[in-house]
C-alpha cells in the first residue's frame, strides 16, 4: 500500500497548557507559504534554513532518501518545521537534516512568536520517534547560538536516548561597523598601503572592474561556467572541490537562481580587462551576509585579488545595512584575519537506548564508521594542524565514509579568499 502523503500526531506541549499538533509531509509541494511564515518568526534562522535552499538540495540529492517534513502548529498557527531526510546506513535507519553536507548550518525552524523553541523541538522529535522508533538521529552542523543543542540533549534524556555530542566546526564571523569611514579607520596603515599597491599593480594589467553583487544579471548558466573556470585555474585546484561542476554545480545553479529571485544572492566578482580574476558567492538574510564560496586565478595570486574583492564586498555590505559577515565553516587564514567572534557547530548522534539488538548494533556501527573523527579529542594545540589537514584532504568534511552515496556526493566544498 502506498505511504500516505501526510500523517498527524498530537502531543502535549512540555511547557504550557496548549497542545501542539504535528503534521508530517513527505513532499515540499505546498509548504512554501508555511515555511516563509515560520522563518519570519525565528531570530536564530540562517539562510540555509530557507525553503528555496532546502528544496533545491532535495531535488538534486534526495532521490534515494525519504523526506520527513514535520510541521508543528499551535491553535491553528504554524509554530515550527523539522526538515529531515531518512536514509539507511550500516543496516539501520538514519535521520539527518535536509541539506546535510552542503549547508553550513542545520537546525529546526521555530516561530518564537507562536511557541517556545523547547516546545517545538520536543513535539517535532516526538513525531520522528513515533514514526521511526528505532532510528538513529544524526544531526550535523547545529549552531550553539540557537539553543537547539541543549534542547536536543534534554529531549534525549527525557525520552531514553543515548546521546553523543561533538564540536564539529568553528564558524568565524565579523561584526561590521555602522559606516565605511569607521571600517577603514580600523585597518592598519601597512594593510591599507599594501592594498593600494596591489590595486595599482592590477590596474597596470588592464581596467579593473569590481562588482559587489548583481553579476547574475548577465545570466546564471554562463556565469556558473565562468566560475568553474576560475576554480580550475586556482593554485590549489588539485585539492579543492570544484563546486560548479557535476551534481554540485547543478544544485548550486538552482540554489543561486532561487536566492537571486528572492533578493538574497550576492554574486561578486573582480575582472581585469575581459578576465574574471576572483569571485565570491554569498547569501543575505536578516542583516547577515553568509560568505559561501570564494576563489581566484593562480596567475594573479601575488596581487591579492581575494582580499581586494572582499574589501569591496565589506564596504558595500556596510552601505546596505549588513551588520555581520558570517564566514561559515573552517579556519582559513583570511577568516581568522577578519573575525571578531567565532561560533561553534555541533554534531549530535541520538540512539534509542531501549531499541532492539539490531538497532543497537546499527547505531553503534554508524557511530564508529561515520562519527569517529568528530569523537576524537582535539586539544587546542592540535587544532591548527587538524584544520590544515582537513583543508588538504580530498574529503574535507568529516564523517563522509559512513554516509549514504547521496550524502557523500553532496558533502564538501571549496572556500578560500587566500591571496
PyMOL commands that set and color helices and strands:
alter all, ss='L'
color gray80, all
select helices_A, chain A and resi 32-40+47-49+51-61+117-131+144-146+148-159+180-185+189-203+215-218+220-232+246-261+298-303+305-319+333-338+357-370+372-375+380-392+405-410
alter helices_A, ss='H'
color red, helices_A
select strands_A, chain A and resi 6-12+19-25+66-74+77-89+92-97+109-110+136-143+161-175+208-211+265-272+275-285+288-296+324-329+341-352
alter strands_A, ss='S'
color yellow, strands_A
deselect
rebuild
show_as cartoon
